[in-house]
Amino acid sequence: MPWAIGSAIVAVTVALSGCTGSGSVTSTSPAATPASADPVVSARVTDLVAQKMDDYDLRSVIVSIRKGGEDVVTEAFGESLPGVPASTEMHFRNGAVAISYVATALLVLVDEGKVTLDDRLSTWMPEVPHSDQVTLGELARMTSGYPDYVADSDFLHALDANPFRRWTPEELYSIATSKPLVYPPGTNWNYSHTNYILLGLALEKITGTPMSELLQAKVLGPLGLTGTRDSDTPAVPEPALHAYTSERRGYLGLPTETEFVEDSTYWNPSWTITHGAVQTTTIRDLARTAEAVGTGELLSEESHAAQIDTGLRGKTTQVPGCSTCFPQSEVYTYGLGVVMMGDWILQNPMFSGTAAVDAYLPSERATIAVVVTFEPGAFGADGSVRNRATDLFRDLTAIVAPDAVPPTRQ
């Protein structure tokens, strides 16, 4: 659409005019670090972030580290907009962090005796293909076999053509369910957004409650997450952390030598998860979430154990033609709405120019929450970008828990 392309070109000029130079990283919220914080650790974190912002071409970093339930450091670095420093009060999209909320809500309902993980999706959504073969637990663990609509070329073209489009859950899951299952349910694993679209709709039917209200009652409210909210629009509460991306450069036909980013802050994220769970959050809520999910605060011991179970390790395989199928190992294992990397329990969303991690290490009672945005140099010639929040999280673990640095693929 011409208006979308036009706004992108204007955003390129604005974005590039505000790019910070190498070594220009400054902390913008020292007051956010409590007096009880360890000054040595705080200084090491500041030095590391400064180095990695340069290495990874990051525009901004907001980080919160806690240990034993106490703040170690909570600080912001870099800029949100040209001339506007990032701050620890800023709001940003949490993406897949909301997946952990949806899975937790499911497990709360299990603990309440309302459902079981073995209940078939067809009980509530018989119209969905293969729903008589797929359980709620398989949706939550992403072992249902449903393909990922995000891998569909027509969907990707439509998303590039209009990133402000509002998608409905029915539109999204229909793309996936029109295709064959990738494998028989429960026999393998693939990352598929389709699972949490369907699970969210099922939970609404099970409870008779809209997803936003269900999450507020079962998860957000009990955890006191006052900075986390759903919206029916792409709005981000102020102050907003602005994001920039180069991912549409191929669609726009830009030469590879042309440096390009556009402001993607207000792109519509309705395609990312079930409606009612499309959220924004803050760094403090992100850290609180890591602790609560990592300790199973809202769950029975049995349900918490199921959520962080690593039983898929060594039991899944690559499937020809499936780009999101890969063997589970200590590097990455999917539980029920959470990821295990080594001994860390986390989520690590990345889309539309924002990447984040909320992670908890039970043995050390250590929490790392981080969100990053990108400079133009972070993007490849095709507009792709690596999840540098995950990389920065791993870097920070060497300071926070040097004996528990997550493994990487060799």
C-alpha positions in Angstrom: 0.0 0.0 0.0 1.4 3.4 -1.0 0.8 5.0 2.4 2.7 2.2 4.2 5.7 2.5 1.9 5.7 6.3 2.1 5.7 6.2 5.9 8.6 3.7 5.7 10.7 6.1 3.6 10.1 9.0 6.0 11.0 6.7 8.9 14.3 5.8 7.3 15.4 9.4 7.2 14.4 9.9 10.8 15.9 6.7 12.1 19.3 7.1 10.4 19.6 10.7 11.6 19.5 9.5 15.2 21.9 6.6 15.1 24.5 6.7 17.8 28.1 6.2 17.0 30.3 3.4 18.3 31.2 3.7 21.9 28.6 6.3 22.6 26.6 4.2 25.1 25.4 6.0 28.2 23.4 4.8 31.1 20.2 6.8 31.3 18.6 5.7 34.5 21.2 5.4 37.3 18.5 6.4 39.8 16.7 3.2 39.0 19.5 1.1 40.6 18.7 0.7 44.3 21.2 1.8 46.9 21.4 -1.8 48.1 22.7 -3.0 44.7 26.2 -4.4 44.5 28.3 -1.6 43.0 30.9 -4.0 41.7 28.3 -6.1 39.8 26.5 -3.0 38.6 29.8 -1.6 37.2 30.5 -4.9 35.5 27.1 -5.0 33.9 27.5 -1.4 32.7 30.8 -2.2 31.1 29.5 -5.3 29.5 26.4 -3.6 28.1 28.6 -0.8 26.7 30.8 -3.3 25.0 28.0 -5.4 23.6 25.9 -2.5 22.4 28.9 -1.7 20.2 29.5 -5.3 19.2 25.9 -6.1 18.4 24.8 -2.7 17.0 22.2 -2.0 19.6 20.2 1.2 19.8 19.0 0.6 23.3 19.2 -1.9 26.2 17.0 -2.1 29.3 18.1 -4.6 31.8 17.1 -5.8 35.3 19.1 -8.4 37.3 17.9 -9.8 40.6 19.3 -12.4 42.9 17.6 -13.9 45.9 14.6 -11.7 45.3 16.6 -8.5 45.6 17.5 -6.0 42.9 21.1 -6.1 41.7 20.8 -3.6 38.9 18.0 -2.1 36.9 19.2 0.3 34.2 18.6 1.6 30.7 21.2 2.4 28.1 21.1 4.1 24.7 18.2 5.9 23.0 14.6 5.2 22.2 14.2 7.9 19.7 16.9 10.3 18.4 17.7 12.5 21.4 15.3 10.6 23.7 17.1 8.4 26.2 15.8 4.9 26.9 14.5 4.6 30.5 13.5 1.8 32.8 9.9 3.1 32.8 9.4 2.5 29.1 6.8 0.1 27.8 7.5 -2.4 25.0 5.9 -5.5 23.4 6.5 -8.8 25.2 5.6 -11.2 22.4 6.2 -14.8 23.5 6.4 -13.9 27.2 2.6 -13.9 26.9 2.8 -17.5 25.8 4.1 -18.4 29.3 1.0 -16.6 30.7 -1.4 -18.6 28.5 0.3 -21.8 29.5 0.2 -20.9 33.1 -3.5 -20.1 32.9 -4.1 -23.5 31.4 -2.2 -25.1 34.3 -4.1 -23.1 36.8 -7.3 -24.5 35.3 -5.8 -28.0 35.5 -5.0 -27.4 39.2 -8.6 -26.2 39.7 -9.9 -29.5 38.1 -11.5 -27.7 35.2 -9.5 -29.5 32.5 -6.7 -31.9 32.0 -3.7 -31.7 29.6 -5.0 -34.8 27.9 -8.3 -33.3 27.0 -8.9 -33.2 23.2 -9.2 -29.8 21.4 -12.3 -31.2 19.7 -14.3 -31.0 23.0 -14.5 -27.3 22.4 -13.5 -26.7 18.8 -14.7 -29.7 16.8 -14.6 -27.6 13.6 -10.8 -27.4 13.6 -9.1 -30.1 11.4 -7.4 -32.8 13.4 -8.8 -31.4 16.7 -9.9 -34.9 17.7 -6.3 -36.0 17.6 -4.7 -33.0 19.4 -4.7 -32.4 23.2 -4.5 -29.2 25.1 -1.1 -30.3 26.4 0.2 -30.9 22.9 -0.8 -27.4 21.9 1.0 -26.0 25.0 4.1 -28.0 24.3 4.0 -27.4 20.6 3.9 -31.1 19.7 0.5 -30.9 18.0 1.9 -31.2 14.5 0.1 -28.1 13.2 2.3 -26.1 10.8 3.3 -22.5 11.6 1.3 -20.0 9.6 4.2 -17.6 9.9 6.1 -19.8 7.5 3.4 -19.4 4.8 4.7 -17.3 1.9 1.3 -15.7 1.2 1.0 -14.7 4.9 4.5 -13.2 4.9 3.7 -11.3 1.7 0.5 -9.9 3.2 2.4 -8.9 6.4 5.1 -7.1 4.5 2.5 -5.4 2.3 0.7 -4.0 5.3 2.3 -4.4 8.8 -0.5 -2.3 10.3 -3.2 -4.9 9.3 -5.3 -6.4 12.1 -5.5 -10.2 11.8 -8.1 -12.3 13.5 -7.3 -15.6 15.2 -9.6 -17.5 12.7 -7.7 -16.0 9.7 -4.4 -17.1 11.2 -5.1 -20.7 12.3 -7.0 -21.3 9.0 -3.8 -20.7 7.1 -2.2 -23.5 9.1 -5.0 -26.0 9.3 -5.6 -25.9 5.5 -2.3 -27.8 5.3 -1.4 -31.3 6.4 0.0 -31.9 9.8 3.8 -31.8 9.9 3.8 -35.1 11.9 1.3 -37.2 13.9 0.3 -35.3 17.1 2.6 -36.0 20.1 5.4 -37.6 18.1 7.7 -34.6 17.4 8.1 -30.9 18.0 8.0 -27.7 15.9 7.7 -24.1 16.8 4.3 -23.0 15.6 2.3 -19.9 16.5 -0.8 -21.9 15.5 -0.7 -23.7 18.8 -1.2 -20.7 21.0 -3.9 -19.2 18.7 -5.9 -22.4 19.1 -5.1 -22.9 22.8 -6.2 -19.3 23.5 -9.5 -19.8 21.7 -10.0 -23.1 23.5 -9.4 -21.5 26.9 -12.0 -18.9 26.2 -14.6 -21.6 25.4 -13.6 -23.6 28.4 -14.1 -20.7 30.8 -16.6 -18.6 29.0 -14.2 -15.7 29.7 -12.4 -13.4 27.2 -8.7 -14.2 27.2 -7.6 -10.7 28.4 -9.9 -11.1 31.4 -8.8 -14.7 32.0 -5.1 -13.8 32.1 -5.8 -10.8 34.3 -7.7 -13.0 36.8 -5.5 -16.1 36.8 -2.0 -14.6 36.1 -1.4 -10.9 35.8 -3.5 -9.8 38.8 -2.2 -12.4 41.2 1.4 -11.6 40.2 0.8 -7.8 40.5 1.9 -7.1 37.0 0.5 -3.6 36.8 2.7 -2.6 33.8 1.5 -5.5 31.6 -1.6 -5.0 29.5 -3.4 -6.2 26.4 -4.8 -3.8 23.8 -7.1 -4.2 20.8 -5.0 -1.7 19.0 -1.2 -1.4 18.2 -0.9 1.3 20.8 2.1 1.2 23.2 1.6 3.1 26.5 3.8 6.1 27.1 6.6 6.3 27.6 7.2 3.8 24.7 10.4 2.2 23.7 10.6 2.7 20.0 11.7 -0.1 17.7 13.3 -0.1 14.3 13.7 -2.8 11.7 15.0 -3.6 8.3 13.0 -6.7 7.6 10.8 -5.2 4.8 13.8 -4.1 2.7 13.3 -7.1 0.3 9.6 -6.4 -0.2 10.4 -2.7 -0.8 13.0 -3.6 -3.4 15.9 -1.7 -1.7 19.4 -2.3 -2.9 21.5 -4.2 -0.4 24.0 -1.4 -0.2 21.3 1.0 1.0 21.2 1.4 4.8 17.6 1.1 5.9 15.5 0.9 9.0 11.9 2.0 9.7 10.1 2.7 12.9 8.1 -0.4 13.6 6.8 0.6 17.1 3.2 0.8 16.1 3.0 -2.1 13.6 0.0 -4.3 14.5 1.2 -7.4 16.4 -2.2 -9.2 16.2 -0.6 -12.0 14.2 1.8 -13.0 17.0 -0.5 -14.8 19.5 -4.2 -15.3 20.3 -6.2 -12.2 20.8 -6.4 -11.0 24.4 -2.7 -11.9 24.9 -1.1 -9.3 22.6 0.6 -7.3 25.3 3.0 -4.6 26.3 5.1 -4.7 29.5 7.9 -3.1 31.4 11.3 -4.3 32.5 10.1 -4.7 36.1 7.2 -6.8 35.1 9.5 -8.8 32.8 11.8 -9.6 35.8 8.8 -10.4 38.0 7.5 -12.8 35.4 10.8 -14.6 35.2 10.8 -15.2 38.9 7.1 -16.2 39.1 7.1 -18.6 36.2 10.6 -20.0 37.2 9.4 -20.8 40.7 5.9 -22.0 39.8 4.4 -19.4 42.1 0.9 -19.9 40.9 1.0 -23.6 40.3 0.9 -26.9 42.2 4.2 -28.7 42.4 2.9 -31.2 39.8 1.9 -28.5 37.3 5.1 -26.6 37.8 7.1 -29.7 37.1 5.1 -30.3 34.0 5.7 -26.8 32.8 9.5 -27.0 33.0 9.8 -30.7 32.1 12.8 -31.3 29.7 11.5 -34.6 28.5 11.7 -33.6 24.9 15.5 -33.6 25.0 16.9 -36.2 22.7 13.4 -37.2 21.5 12.7 -34.9 18.6 14.1 -34.7 15.1 14.4 -32.5 12.1 11.5 -32.9 9.6 12.2 -32.3 5.9 10.6 -29.1 4.7 9.9 -27.9 8.3 12.1 -24.9 9.1 10.9 -24.7 12.7 11.5 -28.4 13.5 14.8 -29.1 15.2 16.2 -31.6 17.8 15.7 -30.5 21.4 18.8 -30.5 23.6 20.3 -28.6 26.5 20.8 -25.7 24.1 17.0 -25.3 23.7 14.2 -27.4 25.1 10.5 -26.4 25.0 8.3 -27.1 28.0 4.7 -25.9 28.5 5.0 -22.3 27.2 8.6 -21.9 28.4 12.0 -22.6 27.1 14.9 -24.2 29.0 18.4 -23.3 28.0 20.8 -25.3 30.2 19.3 -24.8 33.7 17.7 -21.5 32.9 13.9 -21.2 32.4 13.0 -18.4 30.0 11.2 -16.9 27.1 13.0 -15.0 24.3 10.7 -13.2 22.0 11.9 -11.2 18.9 9.8 -9.5 16.2 9.4 -6.2 14.5 12.7 -4.7 15.8 12.4 -5.6 19.5 14.0 -8.6 21.2 13.8 -9.6 24.9 14.6 -12.3 27.4 13.1 -13.1 30.8 15.1 -15.8 32.5 15.3 -17.5 35.9 17.9 -19.9 37.4 16.4 -21.8 40.3 19.7 -23.0 41.8 20.9 -19.4 42.3 17.5 -17.7 42.6 18.8 -15.4 39.8 16.8 -13.4 37.4 17.9 -11.7 34.2 15.4 -9.6 32.2 16.6 -7.7 29.1 15.1 -5.9 26.1 17.0 -4.5 23.2 16.4 -2.6 20.0 18.7 -2.4 17.0 20.8 0.0 14.9 20.9 -0.4 11.1 24.2 -2.2 11.3 22.6 -5.1 13.2 20.6 -6.2 10.1 21.8 -8.5 7.3 21.6 -7.6 3.6 18.3 -9.5 3.5 16.9 -7.5 6.5 17.3 -10.4 8.9 18.6 -9.9 12.4 19.9 -12.2 15.1 18.2 -12.3 18.5 20.8 -10.2 20.4 18.7 -10.2 23.5 19.5 -13.9 23.8 23.1 -13.3 23.2 23.3 -10.5 25.7 21.5 -12.7 28.3 24.1 -15.4 27.8 26.8 -12.7 28.2 25.2 -11.5 31.5 25.0 -15.0 32.9 28.8 -15.1 33.0 28.6 -12.3 35.6 25.4 -13.4 37.4 26.0 -17.2 37.5 29.4 -18.1 35.9 28.9 -21.8 36.6 25.6 -21.9 34.8 26.2 -20.2 31.4 23.8 -21.7 28.9 25.3 -23.9 26.3 25.4 -22.9 22.6 25.2 -24.9 19.4 28.6 -25.9 18.1 
